[in-house]
Amino acid sequence: MLTTLALISLTILTTVFLLKNIIRGINREEDLAQDVIIPIGGHKEDIEFILREAVNKVRWKNENHEIICVDKGMDEETQKICKLMSKDYNFVHLEENKRSD
């Protein structure tokens, strides 16, 4: 009985793993980095939602990715959220807009 349950569990896990890899392979356009650049200025009430959605999308598509938040004059609260997200996810970065006009 226990052996049968273990075999069924192993079969289910293997099937799920294979389906996940097949789906990822179909959805993957190429094995290129999926970098996302998000310019942010002023106050963004929904910045955490935007960043979490970006995290979910690049994680699904490819494992080699970066999300870059470009500070284009964001307020302190928005900047704080971006910094916290960059601590939670090592592939999220906050960059200052170094533009010399």
C-alpha positions, 0 to 999 in steps of 0.5 A: 500500500505504502509503495503504491502511494509513493509510486503514485506521488512520484508519478504526479511530481514527475508529470508536473515537472515535465509539464512545467518545463514543456510550458516554459519551453513553449513560452520562451522565445529565446534564451535571452535575458529578460531585462525590464526597465521601469522609469519612475518619476514622482509618486507612484501609489501602485509601484509595489504592484507594478514591481511584483508583476514584473518579478512574476513575469520575468521569473516565468520567462527566464532565469537570467533577468534584471528589473531596473527601476530608473529614478526620474525624480521619484518621491521618498516613499516610492524610492523606499519601496523600490529599495525594499524590493531590491533587497527582497529580490537580488535581480531588482535594482534602483538606478539614478537617472544620470543625465547631463542636459 
